[in-house]
């Protein structure tokens, strides 16, 4: 519990950016799981709806799913509720200091991303796959990095490029990776590989930011499913059906029992709040959280658009409250953006309709619902992957998924660099100097780690504290 509370407290960056943080804690420091099990858990979490890090918390070890998920999600939500409670006084000042400390924290997260990518590359080099690793990593970056490169050019040079050509999200990239590996199976045919890559490339075009071939997204996905199913069926016919059947019988279905605990907990809390306040909108709020979370694939940025449609356009909360007290703060907090947003929406509705106490109660309900929905998706997928655990395709997916993640982490690193620099731009610092400041903190952290082997938590505190002190002096606060 303490480990995941710590992860939730330092979890700036969200989504895929937190994978190195989790691996450091679970694999390197605690040695609770091995690298293969962690990579498999990361794959499941990446394919799950709602929050990637919460999904990872539920599947790394099913026995500790409840404790891990709620301990991780709690710190950010609690900080958010405190800021919202005193928004007129504490909130504005607290947000300013939180933005200051986030610059140092992001520089530290950049250090973690660098260390993760380097470690993954060195591991592939030892197995003789470094060339493939670099090629897959470069392809993943080119497919996912269009938007951040466009933002970087706009921030540095002040002009807009045309819409990002591809800029696919993580789910799309995972689907493409899975498709190519499933189609190939044990085959070494170059023609089959080129065909799979071509079809996956068309699918990327249908899902990119530029919306090229967008109307073909569903038909191409259906074709991909048919082709993938045909490849699997071909292997099953070749005397591999018995393995699949055997795994179905001996698969561990305990994740489904744990899933029921999450569902029961959420249902009991919704019913209790309804009985206490008699407000039928508690069911409406719960339904909105569940449906919006289940349809959220691709990270917190995607959920910002979904949540606006779900809560603002339906009149559940005002647009002004959403923009100033939710989006304005949620992006600066640790932990999952999705959890922060639904917690904030619940607080605003509850406090407006019934008073401060119910604001906290509705906010806590949002936290529980978001975690429960994420757990449902992740634990269901965990059973499916358990059935396929002896599949060669799954072994290939585990082998090639890390280069894909590393490519996305490069995009994430650029996005975080832009985010930290935007805070400095907001206090009047030249944009080029902003980038130099953030990168300087990054290199200082890197040097301190290499020379003195300082603990990660100490490095985090030093980087955050230093930026707060410097920026406070510059602002005269």
Secondary structure, DSSP 8 states (H G I E B T S, - for coil): -HHHHHHHHS--S-GGGGHHHHHIIIIIIS--S-HHHHHHHHHHHHHSSS-HHHHHHHHS-GGGHHHHHHHHHHHHHHHHHHHHHTIIIIIHHHHHHHHHHHHHHHHHHHHHHHHHHHHHHHHHHHTT-HHHHHHHHHHHHHHH-HHHHHHHHHHHHS---SS-S----HHHHHHHHHHHHHHHTT---HHHHHHHHHHHHHHHHHHSTT-TTGGGHHHHHHHHHHHHHHHHHHHIIIIIHHHHHHHHHH---HHHHHHHHHHHHHHHHHHHHHHHH--THHHHHHHHHHHHHHT--S-HHHHHHHHIIIIITTTSS-HHHIIIIIIHHHTTSSS-HHHHHHHHHHHHHHHHHH-HHHHHHHHHHHHHHHHHHHHHHHHHHHHHHHHTTT-HHHHHHHHHHHHHHHHHHHHHHHHHHHHHHHHHHHTT--HHHHHHHHHHHHHHHHHHHHHH---HHHHHHHHHHHHHHHHHHHHT-
